[in-house]
Amino acid sequence: MSDTNAHTLSTPPHHVAIIMDGNGRWAAARKRPRKFGHHQGVEAVRRCVEAAGALGVRYLTLYSFSTENWRRPQEEIKALFDLMRSFVAKDVHRLKANGVRVRVIGARDNLAPDLISLIEDIELQTQNNERLYLNIAFNYGGRNEIARAIKGMAKDVSTGALGANAINEDTVSRYLDTAYMPDPDLVLRTSGEQRISNFLLWQSAYSEFIVLDVLWPDFTQEHFEQAIRIYHSRDRRQGGVDA
């Protein structure tokens, strides 16, 4: 590795958000059912979390199930929910031991009670960890999140807890699922598709968007490092101009 690449990897983005895409196509290419691709996708999640910790990323947000995914066949939805249950149950002790704090962002009002209990348990068990903040976007949609934030602000305005004239961009951010964490520096999508897919719409206003032509089950630390090198090659002016 060159000195330039070594420096790039020693200064990773503070917050990386990933749209994990390609499980279905990975399975189809092997003439296997889609749920097989999702199972292998969970293994890629484990590799990704380990890579993020090794590379020094502090915040990692993974898009695992969107509000639009309810349109998929019921068998596939059940498989995805079962995988979430399995991941939470099996990985909680390892994540806790490795200093990973887990938060699950997204709507919970239409989730099964046992799943909500598992989510609350892993959040509680890892709440004191600080090495890596892992956010799992589950039953999440950017528009839904913003709508819920507006409802929360409207409620507080009606009770006098929030003044309407006091609402600004910082106020909105505090009502989002990602309150009090930095916006993503890098939004990464696998599988070659070039869509944001209703992911972190407010938070990604100035994120660098990088697409890798790798299906999610094949994602490795080398792909993570590749994305970081691309990120550092970008000129991040964020609306300004070069000095």
MINUTOR-247217 format. One record per atom (N, C-alpha, C): x, y, z; residue in three letters; atom name. Coordinates in steps of 0.02 Angstrom, whole numbers. Atoms other than C-alpha are relative to their C-alpha. Layout:
N
px:py:pz:residu:atome
X:Y:Z:Ala:CA
...
END
This chain:
243
px:py:pz:residu:atome
42:-60:0:Met:N
0:0:0:Met:CA
44:62:0:Met:C
-39:-61:3:Ser:N
67:173:-46:Ser:CA
-10:42:62:Ser:C
7:-45:-57:Asp:N
96:309:84:Asp:CA
-65:38:-3:Asp:C
62:-38:9:Thr:N
-51:405:10:Thr:CA
-60:-42:21:Thr:C
56:44:-18:Asn:N
-168:256:26:Asn:CA
-2:-13:75:Asn:C
-3:12:-72:Ala:N
-107:222:203:Ala:CA
-27:59:39:Ala:C
26:-60:-34:His:N
-144:402:253:His:CA
-75:4:-8:His:C
72:-2:13:Thr:N
-315:393:171:Thr:CA
-38:-46:48:Thr:C
35:48:-42:Leu:N
-363:238:270:Leu:CA
8:15:74:Leu:C
-9:-17:-70:Ser:N
-294:310:432:Ser:CA
-45:58:21:Ser:C
47:-56:-14:Thr:N
-416:457:418:Thr:CA
-67:-14:-35:Thr:C
63:20:33:Pro:N
-583:374:376:Pro:CA
-54:52:10:Pro:C
58:-42:-12:Pro:N
-748:465:358:Pro:CA
-28:-14:70:Pro:C
27:7:-67:His:N
-828:496:527:His:CA
-63:-44:0:His:C
64:35:4:His:N
-998:426:474:His:CA
-8:-27:-71:His:C
12:33:64:Val:N
-1025:300:334:Val:CA
-69:-32:2:Val:C
67:30:6:Ala:N
-1201:251:279:Ala:CA
-1:-43:-63:Ala:C
-3:47:56:Ile:N
-1228:102:165:Ile:CA
-69:-26:-19:Ile:C
59:31:28:Ile:N
-1371:50:53:Ile:CA
22:-69:-24:Ile:C
-24:68:13:Met:N
-1344:-138:53:Met:CA
-44:-32:-54:Met:C
41:21:56:Asp:N
-1407:-189:-119:Asp:CA
32:-58:-37:Asp:C
-24:53:44:Gly:N
-1392:-346:-223:Gly:CA
-9:-71:26:Gly:C
9:68:-27:Asn:N
-1442:-494:-113:Asn:CA
-39:-44:-49:Asn:C
42:39:45:Gly:N
-1578:-550:-234:Gly:CA
36:-20:-63:Gly:C
-36:16:62:Arg:N
-1470:-538:-389:Arg:CA
57:-49:12:Arg:C
-53:47:-18:Trp:N
-1328:-628:-300:Trp:CA
-28:-71:3:Trp:C
31:66:-5:Ala:N
-1446:-773:-261:Ala:CA
-22:-25:-69:Ala:C
25:20:66:Ala:N
-1523:-773:-435:Ala:CA
56:-25:-45:Ala:C
-57:21:40:Ala:N
-1351:-787:-515:Ala:CA
23:-70:18:Ala:C
-19:67:-23:Arg:N
-1327:-947:-415:Arg:CA
-60:-47:0:Arg:C
62:40:5:Lys:N
-1504:-1010:-452:Lys:CA
-24:-22:69:Lys:C
23:13:-68:Arg:N
-1548:-1000:-268:Arg:CA
-56:49:17:Arg:C
54:-46:-18:Pro:N
-1700:-920:-183:Pro:CA
28:65:30:Pro:C
-21:-66:-23:Arg:N
-1691:-737:-132:Arg:CA
21:-2:74:Arg:C
-17:2:-72:Lys:N
-1689:-782:54:Lys:CA
70:-26:11:Lys:C
-70:23:-5:Phe:N
-1523:-871:25:Phe:CA
47:59:-8:Phe:C
-40:-60:8:Gly:N
-1453:-706:-37:Gly:CA
-2:44:62:Gly:C
6:-40:-61:His:N
-1519:-618:118:His:CA
42:-30:57:His:C
-41:33:-51:His:N
-1435:-748:229:His:CA
74:18:-10:His:C
-70:-18:14:Gln:N
-1269:-714:143:Gln:CA
12:74:11:Gln:C
-6:-71:-14:Gly:N
-1304:-529:158:Gly:CA
14:15:73:Gly:C
-13:-9:-72:Val:N
-1305:-546:348:Val:CA
74:-14:15:Val:C
-72:13:-9:Glu:N
-1130:-621:338:Glu:CA
40:61:-23:Glu:C
-34:-60:23:Ala:N
-1078:-468:239:Ala:CA
-8:57:50:Ala:C
9:-49:-53:Val:N
-1153:-359:377:Val:CA
52:-10:54:Val:C
-49:14:-52:Arg:N
-1042:-445:504:Arg:CA
70:21:-22:Arg:C
-66:-21:25:Arg:N
-888:-418:394:Arg:CA
5:76:-2:Arg:C
1:-73:6:Cys:N
-938:-237:366:Cys:CA
10:33:68:Cys:C
-7:-29:-67:Val:N
-956:-200:552:Val:CA
71:-9:26:Val:C
-69:12:-21:Glu:N
-787:-279:587:Glu:CA
47:47:-37:Glu:C
-43:-44:40:Ala:N
-708:-179:445:Ala:CA
-6:72:23:Ala:C
10:-69:-23:Ala:N
-784:-16:506:Ala:CA
39:12:64:Ala:C
-37:-6:-62:Gly:N
-711:-46:679:Gly:CA
76:1:-12:Gly:C
-71:4:15:Ala:N
-541:-93:607:Ala:CA
26:63:-34:Ala:C
-21:-59:37:Leu:N
-536:60:495:Leu:CA
-9:65:39:Leu:C
8:-60:-41:Gly:N
-584:181:633:Gly:CA
-61:42:-14:Gly:C
63:-35:11:Val:N
-757:231:571:Val:CA
-38:2:67:Val:C
36:-6:-64:Arg:N
-858:296:720:Arg:CA
-74:-14:-6:Arg:C
72:9:10:Tyr:N
-1034:291:648:Tyr:CA
-11:-38:-65:Tyr:C
16:40:58:Leu:N
-1100:159:529:Leu:CA
-76:-11:-1:Leu:C
72:8:7:Thr:N
-1280:160:466:Thr:CA
-15:-46:-58:Thr:C
14:50:51:Leu:N
-1345:10:370:Leu:CA
-75:-3:-15:Leu:C
70:1:23:Tyr:N
-1507:10:269:Tyr:CA
-21:-72:-10:Tyr:C
15:72:3:Ser:N
-1582:-161:303:Ser:CA
-71:-16:-24:Ser:C
69:12:22:Phe:N
-1771:-147:274:Phe:CA
-35:67:-4:Phe:C
31:-65:11:Ser:N
-1861:1:200:Ser:CA
-76:-3:6:Ser:C
73:-2:-2:Thr:N
-2041:58:216:Thr:CA
-30:-24:-65:Thr:C
23:24:65:Glu:N
-2057:15:31:Glu:CA
6:-76:-7:Glu:C
-9:72:5:Asn:N
-2000:-164:61:Asn:CA
-62:-40:19:Asn:C
63:35:-16:Trp:N
-2174:-206:127:Trp:CA
-36:-23:-64:Trp:C
32:20:64:Arg:N
-2222:-222:-58:Arg:CA
26:-67:-25:Arg:C
-29:63:22:Arg:N
-2116:-379:-74:Arg:CA
-45:-58:21:Arg:C
41:58:-19:Pro:N
-2190:-555:-63:Pro:CA
5:-14:74:Pro:C
3:12:-72:Gln:N
-2243:-605:112:Gln:CA
54:-49:23:Gln:C
-51:49:-19:Glu:N
-2122:-752:114:Glu:CA
68:34:8:Glu:C
-64:-35:-4:Glu:N
-1975:-637:81:Glu:CA
1:48:60:Glu:C
4:-45:-58:Ile:N
-2034:-511:212:Ile:CA
10:-40:64:Ile:C
-9:43:-59:Lys:N
-2047:-651:340:Lys:CA
73:-20:8:Lys:C
-70:20:-3:Ala:N
-1871:-708:296:Ala:CA
43:57:24:Ala:C
-39:-58:-21:Leu:N
-1803:-532:318:Leu:CA
-10:15:74:Leu:C
13:-12:-71:Phe:N
-1888:-511:487:Phe:CA
32:-54:43:Phe:C
-32:54:-37:Asp:N
-1826:-681:544:Asp:CA
75:10:4:Asp:C
-71:-14:1:Leu:N
-1650:-631:494:Leu:CA
17:56:50:Leu:C
-10:-53:-49:Met:N
-1666:-472:597:Met:CA
-1:-28:70:Met:C
5:32:-66:Arg:N
-1721:-574:747:Arg:CA
63:-40:15:Arg:C
-59:42:-9:Ser:N
-1577:-695:721:Ser:CA
63:41:12:Ser:C
-59:-42:-7:Phe:N
-1447:-558:701:Phe:CA
3:31:69:Phe:C
1:-32:-66:Val:N
-1502:-468:859:Val:CA
14:-51:54:Val:C
-8:50:-53:Ala:N
-1511:-628:962:Ala:CA
70:-29:2:Ala:C
-65:34:3:Lys:N
-1348:-705:902:Lys:CA
59:48:10:Lys:C
-58:-44:3:Asp:N
-1238:-551:889:Asp:CA
5:49:59:Asp:C
0:-50:-52:Val:N
-1283:-449:1043:Val:CA
62:-5:44:Val:C
-56:7:-45:His:N
-1147:-522:1153:His:CA
67:18:-34:His:C
-61:-17:36:Arg:N
-1012:-507:1020:Arg:CA
6:75:-11:Arg:C
-1:-73:12:Leu:N
-1060:-328:979:Leu:CA
15:37:65:Leu:C
-12:-31:-66:Lys:N
-1063:-283:1164:Lys:CA
74:-6:19:Lys:C
-70:12:-18:Ala:N
-891:-361:1191:Ala:CA
48:41:-43:Ala:C
-43:-37:46:Asn:N
-820:-268:1040:Asn:CA
-11:76:2:Asn:C
8:-72:-9:Gly:N
-877:-97:1100:Gly:CA
-47:33:-50:Gly:C
47:-27:50:Val:N
-1017:-76:972:Val:CA
-66:19:34:Val:C
65:-21:-25:Arg:N
-1169:25:1020:Arg:CA
-51:-4:-57:Arg:C
50:11:52:Val:N
-1324:-25:922:Val:CA
-62:43:11:Val:C
65:-34:0:Arg:N
-1472:84:881:Arg:CA
-37:-21:-63:Arg:C
42:17:58:Val:N
-1615:34:767:Val:CA
-44:60:-15:Val:C
38:-59:19:Ile:N
-1690:181:674:Ile:CA
-55:-20:-49:Ile:C
57:15:42:Gly:N
-1857:182:585:Gly:CA
-64:-5:42:Gly:C
64:4:-35:Ala:N
-2041:165:629:Ala:CA
-8:-67:35:Ala:C
9:63:-38:Arg:N
-2089:36:761:Arg:CA
-73:-16:11:Arg:C
70:10:-19:Asp:N
-2277:55:772:Asp:CA
-33:-60:-34:Asp:C
30:58:33:Asn:N
-2311:-88:650:Asn:CA
45:-62:3:Asn:C
-43:59:-9:Leu:N
-2177:-210:709:Leu:CA
-30:-45:53:Leu:C
25:49:-49:Ala:N
-2216:-369:806:Ala:CA
30:15:69:Ala:C
-24:-15:-68:Pro:N
-2201:-350:996:Pro:CA
65:-35:18:Pro:C
-62:36:-18:Asp:N
-2066:-484:1010:Asp:CA
61:31:-33:Asp:C
-55:-32:35:Leu:N
-1959:-395:881:Leu:CA
18:67:33:Leu:C
-12:-63:-36:Ile:N
-1980:-228:970:Ile:CA
38:-14:64:Ile:C
-35:18:-63:Ser:N
-1925:-313:1132:Ser:CA
73:-17:-13:Ser:C
-69:17:18:Leu:N
-1770:-384:1047:Leu:CA
40:63:-16:Leu:C
-33:-62:19:Ile:N
-1728:-213:975:Ile:CA
17:40:63:Ile:C
-12:-38:-61:Glu:N
-1748:-128:1143:Glu:CA
53:-32:43:Glu:C
-49:36:-41:Asp:N
-1643:-263:1227:Asp:CA
71:12:-26:Asp:C
-67:-10:26:Ile:N
-1494:-246:1109:Ile:CA
22:73:8:Ile:C
-17:-71:-12:Glu:N
-1502:-56:1123:Glu:CA
20:11:73:Glu:C
-15:-7:-71:Leu:N
-1504:-69:1312:Leu:CA
67:-32:18:Leu:C
-61:36:-18:Gln:N
-1364:-196:1323:Gln:CA
63:33:-27:Gln:C
-59:-31:31:Thr:N
-1248:-95:1211:Thr:CA
4:75:11:Thr:C
6:-73:-4:Gln:N
-1294:81:1267:Gln:CA
62:36:27:Gln:C
-60:-32:-28:Asn:N
-1128:114:1357:Asn:CA
61:-8:-45:Asn:C
-57:10:45:Asn:N
-1017:63:1211:Asn:CA
13:63:-42:Asn:C
-18:-62:35:Glu:N
-922:199:1117:Glu:CA
50:-10:-57:Glu:C
-50:11:52:Arg:N
-799:116:997:Arg:CA
-30:11:-70:Arg:C
35:-7:64:Leu:N
-923:107:852:Leu:CA
-74:5:13:Leu:C
72:-9:-5:Tyr:N
-1100:171:839:Tyr:CA
-32:-30:-63:Tyr:C
32:35:56:Leu:N
-1200:50:730:Leu:CA
-74:15:0:Leu:C
71:-16:9:Asn:N
-1367:112:667:Asn:CA
-28:-47:-53:Asn:C
32:44:48:Ile:N
-1478:-17:584:Ile:CA
-67:33:-20:Ile:C
61:-31:25:Ala:N
-1611:66:476:Ala:CA
-48:-56:-20:Ala:C
47:56:9:Phe:N
-1756:-57:490:Phe:CA
-71:26:3:Phe:C
66:-30:8:Asn:N
-1933:-19:434:Asn:CA
8:76:-5:Asn:C
-20:-70:4:Tyr:N
-1855:147:386:Tyr:CA
-13:28:-70:Tyr:C
6:-37:62:Gly:N
-1896:274:252:Gly:CA
13:73:15:Gly:C
-18:-70:-12:Gly:N
-1827:450:237:Gly:CA
-61:45:4:Gly:C
60:-42:-1:Arg:N
-1995:528:197:Arg:CA
-41:-14:63:Arg:C
36:18:-61:Asn:N
-2078:433:339:Asn:CA
33:31:61:Asn:C
-36:-29:-56:Glu:N
-1943:492:458:Glu:CA
-13:75:6:Glu:C
13:-72:-1:Ile:N
-1967:674:408:Ile:CA
-72:14:20:Ile:C
70:-9:-19:Ala:N
-2156:657:423:Ala:CA
-9:-10:75:Ala:C
4:11:-72:Arg:N
-2136:585:599:Arg:CA
32:58:39:Arg:C
-31:-58:-33:Ala:N
-2019:728:643:Ala:CA
-46:60:0:Ala:C
47:-56:5:Ile:N
-2146:856:583:Ile:CA
-57:-9:51:Ile:C
53:14:-49:Lys:N
-2281:772:688:Lys:CA
25:15:71:Lys:C
-28:-13:-66:Gly:N
-2167:779:839:Gly:CA
8:74:15:Gly:C
-7:-72:-9:Met:N
-2130:963:814:Met:CA
-68:33:8:Met:C
68:-28:-4:Ala:N
-2314:1002:785:Ala:CA
-31:-12:69:Ala:C
26:16:-67:Lys:N
-2360:914:947:Lys:CA
31:46:53:Lys:C
-34:-42:-49:Asp:N
-2229:1011:1045:Asp:CA
-18:74:-7:Asp:C
23:-69:10:Val:N
-2283:1176:966:Val:CA
-68:9:32:Val:C
69:-5:-27:Ser:N
-2464:1139:1017:Ser:CA
-1:2:76:Ser:C
-2:1:-74:Thr:N
-2413:1108:1198:Thr:CA
42:57:28:Thr:C
-42:-55:-22:Gly:N
-2296:1257:1204:Gly:CA
71:-20:17:Gly:C
-68:23:-14:Ala:N
-2140:1151:1225:Ala:CA
49:24:-53:Ala:C
-42:-24:54:Leu:N
-2074:1219:1060:Leu:CA
-34:60:-32:Leu:C
27:-58:34:Gly:N
-2098:1391:985:Gly:CA
7:-7:-75:Gly:C
-1:8:73:Ala:N
-2143:1391:800:Ala:CA
55:42:-31:Ala:C
-51:-43:28:Asn:N
-2025:1536:768:Asn:CA
71:-24:15:Asn:C
-66:26:-19:Ala:N
-1883:1439:848:Ala:CA
22:-58:-45:Ala:C
-17:57:42:Ile:N
-1889:1300:718:Ile:CA
49:20:-55:Ile:C
-49:-10:53:Asn:N
-1734:1295:609:Asn:CA
28:-69:-20:Asn:C
-27:64:23:Glu:N
-1627:1160:526:Glu:CA
25:-42:58:Glu:C
-24:38:-58:Asp:N
-1548:1111:691:Asp:CA
-58:-31:39:Asp:C
60:27:-34:Thr:N
-1721:1090:768:Thr:CA
-25:-62:-35:Thr:C
24:57:38:Val:N
-1776:975:629:Val:CA
45:-61:12:Val:C
-48:55:-9:Ser:N
-1618:870:649:Ser:CA
-10:-34:68:Ser:C
9:29:-66:Arg:N
-1655:845:834:Arg:CA
-63:-43:6:Arg:C
61:40:-1:Tyr:N
-1825:769:793:Tyr:CA
5:-62:-46:Tyr:C
-10:57:44:Leu:N
-1754:643:670:Leu:CA
25:-61:39:Leu:C
-25:61:-32:Asp:N
-1707:463:711:Asp:CA
74:4:15:Asp:C
-72:-6:-7:Thr:N
-1525:513:695:Thr:CA
21:59:44:Thr:C
-14:-58:-42:Ala:N
-1535:653:823:Ala:CA
66:-8:38:Ala:C
-62:-4:-39:Tyr:N
-1370:703:902:Tyr:CA
56:-45:-26:Tyr:C
-58:32:31:Met:N
-1260:606:782:Met:CA
16:38:-64:Met:C
-18:-39:59:Pro:N
-1164:681:637:Pro:CA
-32:-27:-64:Pro:C
25:21:65:Asp:N
-1233:677:460:Asp:CA
53:-44:-33:Asp:C
-49:43:34:Pro:N
-1152:544:349:Pro:CA
46:39:-46:Pro:C
-48:-29:47:Asp:N
-994:599:261:Asp:CA
-3:-37:-67:Asp:C
-1:43:59:Leu:N
-1009:454:140:Leu:CA
-62:-44:0:Leu:C
55:47:11:Val:N
-1163:364:74:Val:CA
22:-47:-56:Val:C
-25:50:46:Leu:N
-1112:203:-12:Leu:CA
-57:-47:-20:Leu:C
49:49:24:Arg:N
-1222:93:-121:Arg:CA
36:-54:-38:Arg:C
-28:56:38:Thr:N
-1176:-79:-183:Thr:CA
-46:-19:-57:Thr:C
37:31:56:Ser:N
-1236:-172:-339:Ser:CA
-1:41:-63:Ser:C
-4:-41:60:Gly:N
-1204:-30:-461:Gly:CA
-60:45:-13:Gly:C
59:-43:9:Glu:N
-1378:49:-446:Glu:CA
15:70:28:Glu:C
-16:-69:-18:Gln:N
-1374:238:-434:Gln:CA
-63:37:23:Gln:C
58:-31:-30:Arg:N
-1523:283:-325:Arg:CA
10:8:75:Arg:C
-5:-11:-73:Ile:N
-1539:354:-149:Ile:CA
-53:-42:36:Ile:C
51:46:-26:Ser:N
-1696:247:-121:Ser:CA
-28:20:68:Ser:C
35:-24:-60:Asn:N
-1775:356:14:Asn:CA
41:-11:64:Asn:C
-45:13:-55:Phe:N
-1623:338:128:Phe:CA
32:64:25:Phe:C
-32:-57:-32:Leu:N
-1569:476:248:Leu:CA
-6:63:-43:Leu:C
10:-55:47:Leu:N
-1645:610:137:Leu:CA
24:67:28:Leu:C
-20:-63:-31:Trp:N
-1618:754:259:Trp:CA
75:-1:15:Trp:C
-68:4:-25:Gln:N
-1452:695:327:Gln:CA
53:-2:-55:Gln:C
-50:10:53:Ser:N
-1366:660:160:Ser:CA
6:59:-48:Ser:C
0:-58:44:Ala:N
-1384:835:89:Ala:CA
69:15:-29:Ala:C
-67:-13:24:Tyr:N
-1195:854:74:Tyr:CA
46:-61:6:Tyr:C
-41:61:-2:Ser:N
-1138:673:85:Ser:CA
29:-14:-69:Ser:C
-27:25:63:Glu:N
-1024:602:-47:Glu:CA
-35:-66:-15:Glu:C
37:59:21:Phe:N
-1122:470:-144:Phe:CA
45:-42:-44:Phe:C
-45:45:36:Ile:N
-1017:322:-202:Ile:CA
-36:-65:-14:Ile:C
31:63:21:Val:N
-1078:171:-299:Val:CA
56:-49:-18:Val:C
-47:53:17:Leu:N
-979:10:-305:Leu:CA
-36:-56:-38:Leu:C
31:52:41:Asp:N
-1014:-124:-435:Asp:CA
16:-69:30:Asp:C
-7:64:-35:Val:N
-1015:-266:-308:Val:CA
-66:-15:34:Val:C
62:19:-33:Leu:N
-1166:-361:-246:Leu:CA
14:-8:75:Leu:C
-12:-4:-71:Trp:N
-1188:-345:-58:Trp:CA
28:-64:32:Trp:C
-29:59:-32:Pro:N
-1154:-528:-10:Pro:CA
75:-10:-13:Pro:C
-71:5:15:Asp:N
-981:-509:-89:Asp:CA
41:56:31:Asp:C
-33:-59:-27:Phe:N
-939:-350:7:Phe:CA
52:-21:53:Phe:C
-55:16:-46:Thr:N
-772:-358:100:Thr:CA
33:64:25:Thr:C
-37:-58:-25:Gln:N
-654:-243:194:Gln:CA
36:35:-58:Gln:C
-34:-31:58:Glu:N
-562:-215:29:Glu:CA
-46:48:-36:Glu:C
48:-46:32:His:N
-720:-139:-45:His:CA
-11:62:43:His:C
8:-56:-46:Phe:N
-741:-31:110:Phe:CA
59:48:-8:Phe:C
-60:-41:9:Glu:N
-562:30:89:Glu:CA
-2:37:-67:Glu:C
6:-31:66:Gln:N
-594:64:-96:Gln:CA
-45:61:3:Gln:C
47:-56:-6:Ala:N
-743:174:-52:Ala:CA
32:58:37:Ala:C
-32:-53:-38:Ile:N
-640:271:75:Ile:CA
51:37:-43:Ile:C
-48:-33:44:Arg:N
-504:304:-54:Arg:CA
-35:45:-50:Arg:C
39:-42:47:Ile:N
-635:367:-178:Ile:CA
-25:62:36:Ile:C
25:-56:-40:Tyr:N
-709:476:-41:Tyr:CA
54:53:8:Tyr:C
-54:-48:-11:His:N
-541:557:-6:His:CA
24:33:-65:His:C
-19:-31:65:Ser:N
-516:591:-192:Ser:CA
-48:55:-21:Ser:C
51:-51:16:Arg:N
-671:702:-194:Arg:CA
19:68:29:Arg:C
-10:-69:-24:Asp:N
-664:891:-175:Asp:CA
-65:22:33:Asp:C
61:-13:-38:Arg:N
-792:924:-37:Arg:CA
-7:74:16:Arg:C
8:-72:-12:Arg:N
-835:1109:-55:Arg:CA
-64:17:36:Arg:C
63:-9:-36:Gln:N
-1012:1090:15:Gln:CA
-31:69:-13:Gln:C
31:-64:19:Gly:N
-1077:1241:-80:Gly:CA
47:59:-4:Gly:C
-49:-54:2:Gly:N
-919:1345:-61:Gly:CA
45:-6:-61:Gly:C
-48:3:55:Val:N
-770:1370:-175:Val:CA
68:-15:30:Val:C
-67:13:-24:Asp:N
-589:1318:-164:Asp:CA
34:65:20:Asp:C
-36:-60:-24:Ala:N
-478:1437:-68:Ala:CA
53:21:-51:Ala:C
END
